[in-house]
Amino acid sequence: MDLTLLTSPELIHLNSHFSSRERAIAFLVQQLDQQGILDNAQDFLQAVTERENEGPTALGEGLAVPHGKSASVRRAAFALATLENPLPWQGVDGEEPVNMIFLLAIPEAEAGSTHMELLTALTTRLVDDQTRAALLVARHVQEVLALLGEESVPETQKLRALPDDAPRVVCITACPAGIAHTYMAAEYLEKAAKKLGIHIDVEKQGANGIENAITAAQCDRAVACVFAAEVAIKDSQRFDGIPCVQVPVAEPIRHAEAVLQQALAIRRQPGEIVASAPVKPQKTSIKADLKQALLSGISFAVPLIVAGGSLLAVTVLIAQLFGWQELYAQKESWLWMYRQLGGGMLGILMVPVLSAYTAYSLADKPALTPGFAAGLCANMIGAGFLGGVAGGLIAGYVMRWMKKHVRLRASFNGFLMFYLYPVLGTLVTGSIMLFVIGEPVAWLNTSLTAWLNGLSGSNAMVLGALIAFMCSFDLGGPINKAAYAFCLGAMANGVYGPYAIFGATKMVSAFTVTASTLLAPHLFKSFEIETGKSTWLLGLAGITEGAIPMAIEDPLRVIGSFLAGSVVTGAIVGASGIGLSTPGAGIFSMFLLHDGGWGGWLSAAIWLGAALAGTVISTVVLLSWRGYAVRQGHFTGDIPSS
């Protein structure tokens, strides 16, 4: 790929000075806009900012690759700035100094193709020490273009023939975002392998799926394997019997040769099966296991819940708007069929999917079938959401034990994976769910449901305030997800008040960001103001994550303000007795409420009014607190006050 086709002399800036990461990104966005690359610079800046907040984009060796995928990008391009004075930039292991910035602009339609191709081409060039050094000392744009051109691949990266008997190492690279670090680590491993004179096969498990998948034949010839990853490796059983080194994904970027030498130190003879004894294994506590498993299960279930809830919401709205209640209730009518589809996704599929992917997080693919079976058992005995979580954990730990202790010769792997594991796992997990812990969990589930149904007055207010506090505490993080899981579990058991609280509270933080930045822009930085222009829309959709950029900039004051208004919203909705049984409907939830005896219009007014009341309180607290900080010199906005 000729990188010079995706940039121009006007987009290359040498020996630049910036006071912060945000200013550097804003400057490069402005340059892209001036060259006609962007339809809307602010939309693209928002996309880049959101990506920065998702995870680190500093790749080590003084390089940062911020990027954004947006419909406002007309064509793929990148802008480059080299820095005279390094800037601190967030990397995998915390802040690191950066002296070279590549800002990638990717059209949304090309997110899975051009994005990956451009990142791969960049990392191929920049993995070479000579190329990076030459870019940093370049004084003319034409020097940079020559270095990035198609013909400029350094001699150190050209392939040379290796003897057939040279050792072969297989590697997997994977990072949480599945983009930059995945590809950068792969390039550094390949470069180090050439220098050491060994064969290497690197499989990249990234956002574009599995690339350069390692085959059984390659595994047979391998003397060792390397897992450079921060997430679970897909189909890791392929590497059973091969000595393995496990390291963070950033480690090869810094010490690729050392990682490969570590793998060679525990090498086997090709084809030999040895007991896997990973060096530096990633030890996790039971607490970390449980947290990761639950969050994984919820993350896989959420799209199903949103799709099913939205479909159900649309059918209800259509019936109400056009007076088609009879059609809605008429069996096998088209509207009834859609209603059944949405309801089935929530009532039948939700718990098995939650259970299966909770188990998958603990024991990979072999745990999926027992996990689905555990979820079905939970539905059969009325254990609901809690039963699904418990069943997923049981299936995961049962299959983890089986994978470790129930082993056959390599020639019987097919029988093991496709018959023995699923059948034994389902029998053991199903038996435990149906005859051992299923009934106690079902009793706990029923007792919790009865307790929730019996809440009223001050008790309901306290519950509402607690759910709202958890919802706004980390804006989509683990505590927010715990509240979400509780509300879904209650809803699955026919208790609809908690989700009405959660749905109203989700709007508070987003509305507060917009209201605050509109009322007093001089108290905020430019990116916060840009964030505020769109968060109200995310709030209407029930998305709290839009407020994260402001919360990261000033966590104590921003989160504290969100919490002040949110607990009021939660208390009001909790005390009102209003319920909501349709997740994922956003602002349209106000038309789908269980009115709690208030009537349809009044219950909608109370629900939305509670969200707006919380917004007013949070906005007043935030403006007062931030204003005090500005007057004391503890915080400085980008726009001078008039």
C-alpha positions in Angstrom: 0.0 0.0 0.0 1.4 3.4 -1.1 0.9 5.6 2.0 1.7 8.7 0.0 -1.7 8.4 -1.8 -3.5 8.9 1.5 -1.8 12.2 2.5 -0.3 15.3 1.0 2.4 17.9 1.8 -0.2 20.1 3.4 -1.0 17.3 5.9 2.6 16.8 7.1 3.9 19.1 9.8 7.4 18.8 11.1 8.9 19.9 14.5 5.5 21.0 15.8 4.7 22.4 19.3 1.5 21.5 21.1 0.6 22.1 24.8 -1.6 19.0 25.1 -2.8 15.9 23.3 -6.2 17.5 22.7 -4.7 20.5 21.0 -2.5 18.3 18.8 -5.6 16.3 17.7 -7.7 19.4 17.1 -4.9 20.9 14.9 -4.6 17.8 12.8 -8.4 17.6 12.4 -8.4 21.2 11.2 -5.7 20.4 8.6 -7.8 17.5 7.3 -10.8 19.7 7.1 -8.9 22.4 5.2 -7.8 19.9 2.6 -11.5 18.9 1.9 -11.2 15.5 3.6 -14.0 16.1 6.0 -17.7 17.2 5.6 -18.0 18.1 9.3 -14.8 18.6 11.3 -16.7 18.7 14.6 -18.3 15.3 14.0 -15.0 13.8 13.1 -13.3 15.4 16.2 -16.0 13.8 18.3 -15.4 10.4 16.8 -11.6 10.7 17.5 -12.3 11.9 21.1 -14.6 8.9 21.7 -12.0 6.5 20.4 -9.3 8.1 22.6 -11.6 7.5 25.6 -12.1 3.9 24.7 -8.5 2.9 25.1 -4.9 3.9 24.6 -3.6 4.9 21.1 0.1 5.4 22.0 1.9 2.3 20.6 5.3 2.7 22.2 8.6 3.9 20.6 7.3 7.5 20.7 4.4 6.8 18.3 0.7 7.6 18.7 -2.0 6.7 16.1 -5.3 8.4 17.1 -8.0 7.6 14.6 -11.7 8.1 13.9 -14.3 6.4 11.8 -17.1 8.7 10.8 -19.6 9.3 8.0 -18.3 12.9 7.8 -15.0 11.6 6.3 -15.2 11.8 2.5 -12.2 9.6 1.8 -9.5 7.8 3.8 -6.5 10.0 4.7 -4.0 10.7 7.4 -2.2 13.7 8.8 1.2 13.6 10.4 3.0 15.7 13.0 6.4 15.2 14.4 7.1 17.0 17.7 10.1 18.9 19.0 9.0 18.4 22.6 7.3 15.0 23.4 3.7 15.0 24.7 2.4 12.6 27.3 0.0 10.1 25.7 -2.0 7.3 27.1 -0.5 3.9 26.3 -1.2 0.3 27.5 0.9 0.7 30.6 -0.1 4.3 31.4 1.2 7.6 30.0 4.3 7.5 27.7 6.1 10.2 25.8 5.1 10.6 22.1 7.1 12.5 19.5 5.2 11.4 16.3 1.5 11.5 15.7 -0.4 9.9 12.8 -4.1 10.9 12.8 -6.1 8.5 10.6 -9.5 9.6 9.1 -11.6 6.6 7.9 -15.0 6.7 6.2 -17.5 4.8 8.2 -18.3 2.5 5.3 -14.6 1.4 5.1 -14.1 0.8 8.9 -13.4 -2.9 8.5 -11.2 -2.7 5.3 -9.3 0.5 4.7 -8.9 1.0 8.4 -7.1 -2.4 8.9 -5.1 -2.0 5.6 -3.9 1.4 6.6 -2.9 0.4 10.1 -1.0 -2.6 8.8 0.8 -0.5 6.2 1.8 2.1 8.8 3.0 -0.4 11.4 5.0 -2.2 8.7 6.9 1.0 7.9 7.2 2.3 11.5 8.3 -0.9 13.1 11.7 -0.3 11.6 14.0 1.8 13.8 15.8 3.5 10.9 12.5 4.6 9.4 11.2 6.1 12.6 14.6 7.9 13.3 14.6 9.3 9.7 11.1 10.6 10.1 12.0 12.4 13.3 15.0 14.2 11.9 13.4 15.0 8.5 13.4 18.7 7.8 11.5 18.7 4.5 8.1 17.2 3.6 9.5 15.5 0.6 11.8 13.4 2.8 8.8 12.2 4.7 6.9 11.3 1.6 9.9 9.3 0.3 10.1 7.4 3.5 6.4 6.6 3.4 6.4 5.7 -0.3 5.7 2.2 -1.6 9.4 1.7 -2.6 10.8 2.8 0.7 10.5 -0.4 2.7 13.8 -0.7 4.5 16.3 -3.4 3.8 15.9 -4.7 7.4 12.3 -5.6 6.5 12.9 -7.5 3.3 12.4 -11.2 3.4 15.4 -13.5 3.3 15.3 -17.2 2.9 15.6 -19.3 6.0 16.7 -22.9 6.2 13.8 -25.4 6.5 15.2 -26.7 9.8 15.1 -23.3 11.4 12.8 -23.3 14.5 9.2 -22.1 14.0 7.2 -20.2 16.6 3.5 -19.5 16.3 2.1 -16.4 17.9 -1.3 -14.8 18.7 -1.7 -11.0 19.1 -4.9 -9.5 20.5 -5.7 -6.3 22.3 -9.1 -5.1 23.8 -9.8 -2.7 20.9 -8.5 -5.2 18.4 -6.8 -2.5 16.3 -3.5 -0.8 16.7 -1.6 -2.8 19.4 -2.7 -6.1 17.8 -1.0 -5.2 14.5 1.9 -3.4 16.0 2.8 -6.4 18.2 2.6 -8.7 15.2 5.0 -6.5 13.2 7.6 -6.3 15.9 7.4 -10.1 16.4 7.9 -10.7 12.7 10.8 -8.3 12.6 12.5 -9.9 15.6 12.1 -13.4 14.1 13.9 -12.3 11.0 16.7 -11.0 13.0 16.9 -14.2 15.1 16.7 -16.4 12.0 13.6 -18.3 12.9 10.3 -19.0 11.1 7.3 -17.2 12.6 3.5 -17.4 12.0 1.5 -14.6 13.6 -2.3 -14.7 13.9 -4.0 -11.4 14.6 -7.3 -11.6 16.5 -8.5 -8.0 16.0 -11.6 -6.0 15.3 -11.6 -7.4 11.7 -11.9 -11.0 13.1 -9.1 -13.6 12.8 -6.4 -12.8 10.2 -3.7 -15.1 9.1 -5.3 -18.0 11.0 -2.7 -20.5 12.3 -3.4 -24.0 10.9 -3.0 -27.4 12.4 0.0 -28.1 10.2 1.7 -24.9 11.4 1.1 -26.0 15.0 2.6 -29.4 14.3 5.8 -27.8 13.0 6.0 -25.2 15.9 8.5 -25.6 18.7 6.8 -23.0 20.9 4.0 -20.4 20.9 3.5 -16.9 22.1 0.3 -15.3 23.3 0.7 -11.5 23.3 -2.8 -10.6 24.4 -4.9 -8.7 26.9 -8.1 -10.6 26.1 -9.1 -14.3 25.9 -7.5 -16.1 23.0 -10.1 -17.6 20.6 -9.8 -21.4 20.0 -6.8 -21.6 22.3 -7.1 -25.4 22.4 -5.3 -25.5 19.1 -2.1 -24.9 21.0 -2.5 -27.6 23.6 0.7 -29.5 24.0 2.9 -26.7 22.7 5.1 -24.8 25.2 3.6 -21.4 25.6 4.8 -17.9 26.7 2.0 -15.5 27.7 2.8 -11.7 27.8 0.8 -8.5 27.6 0.2 -7.2 24.0 2.5 -4.3 24.6 5.5 -6.5 25.5 6.6 -7.4 22.0 6.5 -3.7 21.0 9.2 -3.1 23.6 11.0 -6.4 23.8 10.1 -8.7 20.9 13.5 -10.4 20.7 13.4 -11.2 24.4 9.9 -12.7 24.1 10.9 -15.0 21.3 14.1 -16.0 23.1 12.0 -16.8 26.1 9.8 -19.0 23.9 12.8 -20.8 22.4 14.1 -21.5 25.8 11.2 -23.8 26.5 11.0 -25.2 23.0 10.0 -28.8 22.1 10.8 -31.0 19.2 8.4 -30.4 16.3 5.3 -32.6 16.7 6.2 -33.5 20.3 3.3 -33.1 22.8 4.4 -31.7 26.1 2.4 -30.5 29.1 1.7 -26.9 28.6 3.4 -24.9 31.3 3.0 -21.2 30.4 5.7 -18.9 31.5 4.4 -15.9 33.4 0.8 -17.2 33.3 -1.9 -14.6 33.7 -3.2 -15.5 37.2 -6.7 -14.2 38.0 -8.6 -14.3 41.3 -12.0 -15.8 41.7 -13.3 -12.3 42.1 -11.8 -11.2 38.8 -13.1 -14.4 37.1 -16.7 -13.7 38.3 -16.6 -10.1 37.3 -15.3 -10.8 33.8 -17.7 -13.7 33.3 -20.8 -11.6 34.3 -19.7 -8.6 32.2 -19.0 -10.9 29.3 -22.5 -12.5 29.6 -24.2 -9.2 29.8 -22.3 -7.7 26.9 -23.4 -10.6 24.6 -27.0 -10.4 25.9 -27.4 -6.6 25.5 -27.8 -6.6 21.7 -30.5 -9.2 22.0 -32.2 -7.3 24.8 -32.1 -4.0 22.9 -33.3 -5.6 19.6 -36.1 -7.5 21.3 -37.1 -4.6 23.5 -37.1 -2.2 20.5 -39.2 -4.5 18.4 -41.7 -5.0 21.2 -41.8 -1.2 21.8 -42.5 -0.6 18.1 -45.4 -3.0 18.1 -46.9 -1.4 21.2 -46.6 2.1 19.8 -48.1 1.0 16.4 -51.1 -0.5 18.3 -51.6 2.6 20.4 -51.1 5.2 17.6 -53.5 3.5 15.2 -55.9 1.9 17.6 -55.0 -1.6 16.5 -55.2 -3.2 20.0 -57.4 -6.0 18.6 -54.9 -6.8 15.9 -52.2 -6.7 18.5 -54.0 -9.3 20.5 -55.2 -11.4 17.5 -53.3 -14.6 17.3 -51.2 -15.1 14.2 -51.8 -11.5 12.9 -48.7 -9.8 11.5 -48.6 -7.4 14.5 -49.0 -10.3 17.0 -46.2 -12.1 15.2 -43.8 -9.2 15.7 -44.9 -8.9 19.3 -44.1 -12.6 19.8 -40.7 -12.2 18.1 -39.8 -9.3 20.4 -41.2 -11.0 23.5 -39.5 -14.3 22.6 -36.1 -12.7 22.3 -36.6 -11.2 25.8 -38.5 -14.0 27.5 -37.0 -17.2 25.9 -33.6 -16.3 24.6 -32.3 -13.7 27.0 -31.4 -16.1 30.0 -29.8 -18.9 27.8 -27.7 -16.3 25.9 -26.6 -14.7 29.2 -25.8 -18.1 30.7 -24.0 -19.4 27.6 -21.6 -16.4 27.3 -21.0 -16.2 31.0 -19.7 -19.8 30.7 -17.8 -19.0 27.5 -15.8 -16.3 29.3 -14.6 -19.0 31.8 -13.9 -21.9 29.5 -14.1 -20.8 25.9 -16.1 -22.5 23.1 -16.5 -25.9 24.9 -18.6 -24.2 27.5 -21.2 -22.8 25.1 -23.4 -25.8 24.8 -23.6 -26.5 28.6 -24.1 -22.8 29.1 -27.1 -22.7 26.8 -28.4 -25.8 28.6 -28.0 -24.1 32.0 -30.0 -21.2 30.8 -32.8 -23.4 29.6 -32.8 -25.1 33.0 -33.1 -21.7 34.6 -36.2 -21.0 32.4 -37.7 -24.4 33.1 -37.6 -24.1 36.9 -38.4 -20.4 37.1 -34.9 -19.4 38.4 -34.9 -16.4 36.0 -32.0 -14.1 35.6 -30.3 -15.1 38.8 -30.5 -18.8 37.7 -29.0 -17.9 34.3 -26.0 -16.2 35.9 -25.6 -19.1 38.4 -26.0 -21.7 35.6 -23.4 -19.9 33.4 -20.9 -19.9 36.2 -21.5 -23.6 36.9 -21.1 -24.5 33.2 -18.0 -22.5 32.9 -16.2 -24.0 35.9 -17.4 -27.5 35.1 -16.0 -27.2 31.6 -12.8 -25.6 32.8 -12.3 -28.7 35.0 -13.1 -31.1 32.2 -10.7 -29.4 29.8 -7.9 -29.8 32.3 -8.7 -33.4 33.4 -10.6 -35.1 30.6 -8.0 -35.5 27.9 -7.5 -37.9 25.0 -4.8 -38.4 22.4 -4.6 -35.7 19.7 -6.2 -38.0 17.1 -9.4 -38.1 19.2 -9.7 -34.3 19.5 -12.8 -34.2 17.2 -14.6 -36.8 19.4 -13.6 -34.9 22.5 -14.7 -31.4 21.2 -17.9 -32.3 19.4 -19.2 -35.2 21.5 -17.7 -35.8 24.8 -17.4 -32.3 26.1 -20.9 -31.1 25.1 -22.6 -34.2 26.2 -20.8 -34.6 29.5 -20.9 -30.9 30.2 -24.6 -30.7 29.5 -25.4 -33.7 31.7 -23.4 -32.5 34.6 -24.4 -28.9 34.4 -28.1 -29.7 33.8 -28.2 -32.2 36.7 -26.7 -29.6 39.1 -29.2 -27.0 37.9 -32.2 -29.2 38.0 -31.6 -31.2 41.1 -29.1 -29.4 43.3 -28.9 -25.6 43.3 -31.7 -24.8 40.8 -34.5 -24.9 43.4 -32.7 -22.8 46.0 -31.9 -20.2 43.3 -35.5 -20.3 42.1 -36.6 -19.8 45.8 -34.2 -16.9 46.1 -35.5 -15.5 42.8 -39.1 -15.7 44.0 -38.3 -14.2 47.4 -36.5 -11.3 45.8 -39.4 -10.7 43.4 -41.9 -10.7 46.3 -39.7 -8.3 48.3 -39.4 -5.9 45.3 -43.2 -6.1 44.7 -43.7 -5.3 48.4 -41.6 -2.1 48.4 -43.4 1.2 48.8 -43.0 4.6 50.3 -39.5 5.4 51.7 -38.2 1.9 50.9 -39.0 2.3 47.2 -37.3 5.8 47.3 -34.2 4.3 48.8 -34.1 1.5 46.2 -34.6 4.1 43.4 -31.8 6.3 44.7 -29.4 3.3 45.0 -30.1 2.1 41.4 -29.7 5.7 40.1 -26.5 6.1 42.0 -25.0 2.9 40.5 -26.3 3.9 37.0 -24.4 7.3 37.0 -21.4 6.3 39.1 -19.3 5.0 36.2 -21.4 5.7 33.1 -21.5 2.2 31.5 -18.8 0.7 33.6 -19.0 -2.4 35.9 -21.1 -0.7 38.6 -23.5 0.6 36.0 -23.6 -2.9 34.4 -24.3 -4.4 37.9 -27.4 -2.1 38.3 -28.4 -3.0 34.7 -28.2 -6.7 35.5 -30.3 -6.2 38.6 -33.0 -4.3 36.7 -33.1 -6.9 33.9 -33.3 -9.7 36.5 -36.2 -8.0 38.2 -37.9 -7.3 34.9 -37.5 -11.0 33.8 -39.4 -11.9 37.0 -42.3 -9.5 36.4 -41.0 -6.6 38.6 -40.9 -3.5 36.4 -40.2 -0.6 38.8 -36.3 -1.0 38.8 -36.0 -0.7 35.0 -38.2 2.4 35.0 -35.8 4.0 37.5 -32.8 2.9 35.4 -34.3 4.2 32.2 -35.1 7.7 33.6 -31.7 8.0 35.2 -29.8 7.2 32.0 -30.9 10.6 30.6 -29.6 12.7 33.5 -25.9 12.7 32.8 -26.3 13.3 29.1 -28.8 16.1 29.5 -26.5 17.7 32.2 -23.5 17.8 29.9 -25.5 19.6 27.1 -27.3 22.0 29.5 -24.1 23.0 31.3 -22.0 23.6 28.2 -24.8 25.7 26.7 -25.4 27.8 29.8 -21.8 28.6 30.7 -19.4 27.6 27.9 -16.5 29.7 29.5 -16.3 27.1 32.3 -15.5 24.2 29.9 -12.9 23.1 27.4 -13.5 23.1 23.7 -13.9 19.3 23.5 -16.4 19.4 26.4 -18.5 21.9 24.5 -18.3 19.8 21.4 -19.3 16.7 23.4 -22.3 18.6 24.8 -23.7 19.3 21.4 -24.5 15.6 20.9 -24.9 14.1 24.3 -28.6 15.2 24.6 -29.4 13.0 21.6 -27.5 10.0 23.2 -29.5 10.7 26.4 -32.8 10.4 24.4 -31.5 7.0 23.2 -30.7 6.0 26.8 -26.9 6.0 26.3 -24.8 7.3 29.3 -21.4 6.8 27.7 -21.6 10.1 25.9 -20.8 11.9 29.1 -17.5 10.0 29.6 -15.1 12.6 28.0 -16.2 15.3 30.4 -16.1 12.9 33.4 -12.5 11.8 32.5 -11.4 15.5 32.3 -12.8 16.4 35.8 -14.0 13.2 37.5 -14.8 14.4 41.0 -16.8 17.5 40.1 -18.5 16.0 37.1 -19.4 12.5 38.5 -20.4 14.1 41.8 -22.8 16.5 40.1 -24.3 13.6 38.1 -24.9 11.7 41.2 -26.6 14.6 43.0 -29.3 14.8 40.4 -29.5 11.1 39.6 -30.5 10.0 43.1 -33.3 12.5 43.1 -34.6 11.1 39.8 -34.3 7.6 41.1 -36.1 8.4 44.3 -39.0 10.1 42.4 -39.6 7.3 40.0 -39.2 4.7 42.7 -41.7 6.3 45.0 -44.2 6.8 42.1 -44.6 3.0 41.5 -44.2 3.4 37.8 -42.8 0.4 35.9 -41.2 -0.3 32.5 -41.0 -3.8 30.9 -39.5 -2.8 27.5 -35.7 -2.3 27.6 -33.8 -0.3 25.0 -36.7 2.1 24.0 -35.0 5.3 25.2 -37.3 8.3 25.3 -40.1 6.3 23.8 -40.3 4.4 27.1 -42.6 7.2 28.3 -45.3 5.7 26.1 -44.7 2.1 27.3 -44.8 2.6 31.0 -46.8 0.6 33.6 -48.6 3.6 35.0 -48.8 2.6 38.7 -52.4 3.9 38.9 -51.5 7.4 37.6 -52.9 7.0 34.1 -50.9 7.0 30.9 -50.2 10.7 30.4 -49.6 11.5 34.0 -47.2 8.6 34.5 -45.2 9.7 31.4 -45.1 13.2 32.8 -43.8 12.0 36.2 -41.2 9.8 34.6 -39.8 12.4 32.2 -40.2 15.1 34.8 -38.1 13.1 37.2 -35.3 12.9 34.6 -35.5 16.7 34.0 -35.6 17.5 37.7 -32.4 15.5 38.2 -30.9 17.3 35.2 -31.6 20.7 36.7 -30.1 19.7 40.0 -27.0 18.2 38.4 -26.5 21.2 36.1 -26.8 23.7 39.0 -24.3 21.6 41.1 -21.9 21.2 38.2 -21.9 24.9 37.2 -21.5 26.0 40.8 -18.7 23.6 41.5 -16.9 24.1 38.3 -17.3 27.9 38.6 -15.7 27.8 42.0 -12.8 25.8 40.7 -12.3 28.2 37.8 -12.3 31.2 40.2 -9.8 29.5 42.5 -7.5 28.7 39.5 -8.0 24.9 39.9 -9.5 24.6 36.4 -9.3 26.6 33.2 -11.7 26.6 30.3 -10.7 27.2 26.7 -13.2 30.0 26.0 -12.7 33.3 27.9 -15.7 34.6 29.8 -17.4 37.7 28.3 
